[in-house]
């Protein structure tokens, strides 16, 4: 990891051949509610086969839309062109199908409680 200008950690790891930078920012909405904005930046040497990113897990998963989910008391919003799939079960989760192109791409999520 390394720290950004505000001294927040930026995690860096590999998923197969894909380099991932994963970081959170604390944000306040116009009405003063705090939430986290999570950005994942992918660097792929070649176009990748489709895979699923698990964005959240919990006992109760409810889809409000393809980009807005409630997981227990947490609300997850998917920004940009990505869409999620909510799965129910003993431990439900929200999966985001990803097909990464060659080069750089980004996934941005908002976690609010």
N, C-alpha and C positions, 0 to 999 in steps of 0.2 A: 504494500500500500504506500501511498504518499499523501501529503496534506495539501489541500487547495489554499488559496489566499486567505480564506476565513478559518484555516486550520481544521477543516473537516476532512475526515479520511476518504480517500478514493481507493476502493479495493480493486485489485487487478488480479485476474485469474484466467486460466485456460479451460475451455470446454472443448475437448478434442483439439482441432486446429484453430478454433475460434478464440481470439483474445477478447476478454470482457473487462470493461471498466464499469464499476457499479458504485454509485454514490447517492447519498440522501441530502436534501436541503430542508430545513425547517421553514415553513411558510405560514403566513396568516392570511385568512380570507378577508374580504372587505368588512365582514361583520365581526372580525376579531377571533374567529376560531382557528386554532393551530392544527396543522397537518404536515405530513411529510410528502415531499415530491422526490420520487426515486427515478433516477435516470440510468439506464444500462446502454452502454455504447459497445457495439460489436465490431470487430475487425476480422473479416473472413478472407483467407487467401484465395478461395474459390467459392462459387455459389454452393450453398449447403442444402442437403436434403431436409425436408420438413421435420421439425421436432416441436415439442410442447414445453413452454416455460411455465412452471407452477408459481403463480403470483401470490397466492394466499391459500390457507387451509383453515378449517374450523368445523364445528359441529353442525352449524346451520348456515347453508349457503343459499342465497336468493338472488336471482338475476333481475335487475330492474330494466336492463337493456343489454345489448351486446358489449357495452362499454362501462356499465355501472353495476356493481355487485355489492350486496351486504353479506358479510361473513361474521356471524355472531354480532358483536357490537361495532365492528369495523366496516367502513365503507371504502370500496376500491373503485377508482375511476381510471380507465385506460384512455390515455390521450393519443391523438394521431390516428393513423389508419388501422391500427390493430384492433382485433375483436377477441373477446374472451368466451370461454365455455364454462358454465357452472355445473359442477357435478355434486350430487347429494350422496350421502352414505354415512357410515359411522364417523368417518372423517371426510367431510366434503372438501372440495377445493375449486379454485378457479385456474383454468389452464388457458394459456395464450398460444395458439398455433403460430409458429415462426418459420418462415422460409427466408433465410438470409441471402442477400445477393453478395457477389464478390465485392470486397471493399468495406466501407463503413456503413453502418445503419444504427438506428437508435430506437429504444423502447422507453416510454415515459409513463409512470404510474403515479397516482396520488392516493395516499392512505390517510383516511380521516376517521376519527372516532369521537 
